[in-house]
């Protein structure tokens, strides 16, 4: 759905009420007016789809995860605790694309910690995860999975050749499954570190089991 600039005349009281609501919803005046008009005219906007997808993600997350205040209409942030010394938390942020054709969105994963040792172990896991994905998704991403590791953070783009034909529930389900998979594998990896053993094979096996179920968003 494309956007253009239009001039409209509104009563000051209406604008004041819209601004107050927009502030509470953490959105802009223009976007809120667009949403109100679209709902009144029974039109589906990208923001509406995003809300449905985020709602699905929120409902599917188990009790380990805690929803954080949403920084924008296009993003959702979730955190989970890691059972490891220093007691760090993991933050998963998903930002969706306005156009659901091809690129669905982007995932950012980061740990809240000041420990240099833990940051090093985190980057080791991210490198392992990246190598596993490049290995099993090589036919789909010939130049490597679109991901980046920097300063203890992991960024990864989600794509789907059929994204424009998927329902909001299917997209939300696929993204939530990926986050829960990654969170589970992170815990397995750090459980191995605590026990003084290598958990690389266990992480890879868990990832492969996920792929066998069929994946709509990659």
C-alpha positions, 0 to 999 in steps of 0.5 A: 500500500503506497503512501502520498502527501495530502492536505486536510483541514481538521478541527483543533480539538480533533488534532489534539485528541488524535495526538494524545492517542498517537502518543499513547500508541507510540505512533505518529499523527499521520499513521494514526489517522491513516489507520482510523480511516482504513478501519472505517473503510474496511481496508487492510494496511501494513500496520494492521497486518503487523499488529496481527503478526505481533499478536500471533508471536506474543500468543505463541511464546511460552512462559520463558519469554517476556514481552517488552514495550514496543519501540515502534509500530513495526517492531516487537521486542521479547526477552528471555533469561539465560540459566548461566553465571552472570545471569544475562538476559537475551533480547530478541527484536523483530522489525517487519517490512511494510512490503511482505513480498520477499523480505519479511523482516529482520531479527536482532539478538543481543545479550544484556551483559558486561562480561567480556568472557560471556560476550566472547562465548556469545559470539562463538555461539553466533558464529556456530549458528551462522555456519549451521544455517549456511550449511543447511540453507546453502541452496536457498542462500547461495551467497550465505544466509543474510546475517551479521555478527557484530559487538556481541549482537546477531542480525538476521533477515527473514525471507520467504518466496511465498510471503505475499501468499502467507497468512499473518498467522503463518508468518507470526508462527514461523517467526515465533518458532525460529525465536524459540528454536534459537533460544533453546539452542542458546541454552543448550550451548551454554549448558554445555559450557557449564558442564565443560563439554562441547554442544555443537552437535546437539545444537546442529541436531536441534536445528535439523529437526526444526527444518524437517517440520517444514519452514515457511519463512527462512 
